[in-house]
Amino acid sequence: MPRIPRCQVVPLDGHKVSLRIDDREFMRWNAGTEHPRPYFFPVLAPSGEMITRMGHPGAPDHDHHQSVWFAHNKVLGINFWGNNSDARIRQLQWYCYESSDEACRIAVELGWFDGHNPAPLIRQELICEFRPQVKQHEFTAEIQSRFLPVSESLEFDTTNFGFLAVRVAESVSAFFGGGILTGSNGQQTEEKLFGRPAAWMDYSGPTQRNSDEFEGITLIDHPQNPGQPTGWHVRNDGWMCASPCMNSPHTTTRTNPLQLRYLLYVHSGAADAEQIAARQQTFHESDSLSLRRSSTPHIRWEIHRKPAA
């Protein structure tokens, strides 16, 4: 009898995909058109409570803060970050969903549309791998993007806003809840971390009512990402963003497309530098993810790892 793998990709209606470990959803990919761009929500802490949220707790003009999402504020002067422009990011197709005992993976293609032309400015190949950790219900999510311009080249302008950002749950934020923002240098709070280089950033705080137990989410940068050392746009009100274009623009070309790799580590307890460093080392030493045509019957594409160029 066929055995159901431990890690599963389960497509749902409404252009949603449930990512599950041990029959328990821990993340969901949302690619419907009701929002200006796709995003991951919910993202569940080991307790089963939400570690991220949709939107800012106190600012209705920040509804573009969609849990975990990819965007950029200035692409040829076009704002793909906020909700007050015609620009949209849409899923064009999914390539493959892979389930196994060790990890589950999804690969999709996104188009960045300026709101006026039918063709996208950029095609974004997005590959995500979700892997359980030793401690119960902890997991990592590796998120890799490759940005291929439709023209020969395209510039991502200098900005703090982009590319990958995380909006944490209200109770986990430092201002609205009881959470703590911590950087890889051991410093804490927005005042000591905003704009500073860091290898990773962590938000940890209480997620359950009447409990002082912390849970958290760490965003880990990859040293091969551009703009090193990466500056961070972080706020006490509950969000963090790795900003490779914080100090200078970056040009992506058809012959040398921009590739970005990040790792999310969802954990129990407060930020543990030793535990984070272990995930960071494994991530940094791993080969990049790549799509290739499959030779297996009934399967068009598959994901494998290859050394980064």
N, C-alpha and C positions, 0 to 999 in steps of 0.2 A: 504494500500500500504506500503511495507517495506520502512523504512527510512534509508538513508545512514548515518552512524555514523560520528561524527565530526572528529575523529582521525582515519586515515586509513592506512593500509599496502597494497601497490599496487605492486605486482611482475612485473618486466619488463624483456625483453629479455636480453641475455648476462649475466645471473646470477646477476642481480641487483634488488634491492628492494627499492621502493620509500616510504618514511615515510611522511605523509601529515596531516596537521591540517587545517580545514576550506578550503579544496580543494586547498591547497598550499603546495608544497613540501618544507620541511625544512631540511631533511637529506636524504642521499641515501647510502644504503649498497651495496658494490661492492665485489663480491666473484668470479669473473672470474679469469682465469689462466694467464692473460697477465702481472700480477704483482706477485712478490714473496709471497705476503700475502694479505688477505682481508683488507678492510679499509672503513671508512665512508667519502664520498665526493660526492657532495658538502655538506657543512654545512652552512646554510644561516642565516644571522643576521636578526633581525626584519625588517630592511629596504628591505630585499630581496637580498642584496649584500652578497658576500661570506665572511665569517669570517675566513675560513681556506683556505689552498692552497695545491697543490701537489708539493713537492720538495722545495729545498732551493733556494732563489732568486739569490745567487751568487756562489754556489758550486755544480757543476754537479755530484760530487761523493756523494751527499746527496739526491739522488732521492728516497731513501727509506723513506724519510719524507713524508708520504702519508696521509696528512690531520689529521685524527684521526685514530690511529692504535695500535694494540697489537703486541709486539714482545719482544725478550730478547737476549742480546748479547752473553751470555755464558750458554749454556745448555750442560753439559758434554764436555765443551770446544768447542762446535759447535756454530757458529754465526748465529742466526736467526734474527738478527737486520738489518744488511746491505744487499746489493744486490750482494756482491762479493763472495758469497759462494753458494754451491749447496743446502743448506737447504731451505725448502719451507714450508709454512703454507697454507693448502688447506681446503676449506669447504667440508666436507664429506656428510652432509645432512642438510636439514632444518627440524625442528620438528613442529613448528607452527607459524602462523601469526595471530595476534589477533587485531581486530579493535573495538573501542567503542567510546562513547562520552567523556569519562574521559581520556583515554590514548590508545595508540596502542603499541603492543609488538611483538618482534620477538625472536625466539629461534633457534639456529643452533649449529651444532657440527663441530669443526675444528680439523684437524690432523696436527701435527708437524712432518715433514719428514726430515731425515738427508741428503737426496739426494742420498743415496746408497742402502737403504733397502726399500722394498715395504711396510712394516708395519710402522705406525707412532710411534714415541717415546712417544708422549703425545696425548691424546684426550682432547680437550678444549670445554667444554659446555659454550656457550655464550648466555646470555639472556639480552635483552635490552628493556627498557620501556621508551617511549617518551610521555611527559605530557605537555600540554599547561599551561601557567601561566596566572595570572590575567591581566597583562599588555599585550596589543595586540602584537601578534607574538613573544613574549618571550616563551621559552620552556626549559624544563630540559630533559636530556637523562641519565637515570641510566644504567650503563654498568657493568654487573656482569659476572665474569668468574670463572669456576671451572676446575682445571687442574688435570686430571686423568692419571697417568703414565701407560704405558703398562706393564712395569716391576713392581716389588713390590715397588720400590722407585726410585726417580730421583732427582738430585740436580740442582737447579738454582744457578749458581755461583755468587760471589760478583761482581757487576757492577753498573755503573750509568745508563746504557742503558736498560731500561725495568721497568715496563711492558707497561703502557698506556701512550701514548704521543700525543701531539697536536702541529701541525705546523700551525701558524696563517697566515693570508693574509699579503702580503708584506706591505701594508699601515698600518697594525695594529702593526707590529714589531717596536721595539724601535730604531733599527739601520737603517733599510731600509725605515721606514715610520715615522709616528708621534705618535706611540703607547706608552703605559706605562705598564710595568710589575710590578704587585703588589702582595705581599704575605699577608697571614692572620695576620701577626704581624704588618702590616702597612708599612713595608719597601718596597722600590722600587729599581729597577735595578738589573741586574745580579750580580754585585759586592757585593750587600748586601744580596742576596737571594740564590746564588748558594751553594748547599750542606747543606743548613740550614733546620732545621725542620719547617714544616708549615702544617696547617690543610687544606689550600687551596691556589691556585695560580690563578691569573687572568691576562689576556692580553686584554687590551681595547685600541681602537684607531679609527681613521677615516676610514670609508669604502666607502664613496661616494666622487666623484670628486667635487671640489669647495665647500666642506662642512667641517666645523669644528666639526660637531656632532660625538660623540663617540658611538661605539657599542663594545661589548666584549664577551668573553667566559671565564668562570670560571671552573677550574678543582678542585673538592672537594674530599678529601680523606675520607675513612671510618676508624674509630678508631679500628675496628676489623681486619683490614688488618695487615699482619705481618710487622716487621721492624719498629714498632713505637718507637719514633716519626719519621715519614717518612721524609727522606731527598729528596730534589728536584734537578733535573738537569734542569737548566733553562738558557736561553741565550738571550742577547739583540737582536740577529738576528732573533728572532721570534719563539722560540719553548719552550715548557715546558713538563716535564716528572716527574711523581711521581715514585720514585725509592726505593721500599721496600727492594731491595738487595744492596743498596748503601754501607752499612757498614758490611754486613755479608751475607753468602749464606742462601738459604732456601730449605729444602727438602720437596717434595710432595710425598705422599704415596697413595697406593690404599685404605687403611683403613682411612686415614686422608688427603684427597686431598686439595691442596692449593685452597683457594677461595679469590677472590679480588672483591671489590665493589668500584665503583667510580660514581660520578655524574657530568655531564656537565650542566652548566647553561648558556644559550645563552641569552644575555640581551641587552637592549638599554642603552645608557649613559655610563659613566665611571664606574669603580668598586665601588659599594656601599656596604660597609661592613655590614650595617644593613640588606639590602636585601639578601646578600649572607648568612649571619648568619641564617636568617629565613629558607632558603632552606637547609642549612647545618643541622639545628636541625631536620627538618622533615625527611631528609635522614637518619640521625643517629638513629632516633627513629623508623624507618620503619623496618619491617621484611624483610628477604632476599627473593629473587625470587627463585622459584623452579619449575621444570617440573614434571608433573604427568600424568598418563594415563587418558584419558577422558571417561566418561560414556555417553557423548552426541553422538547421531548418526552422522556419517559422519565426526567426528572429532577424530583424533588419540591421540593427546596430548593437554594439556592445561597448562597455567602458573598460579601459585598462589603464595601467600606469606606465609612464615612460619618463625618462630623464628630461628635465626642462632644457630648452634650447639655450 
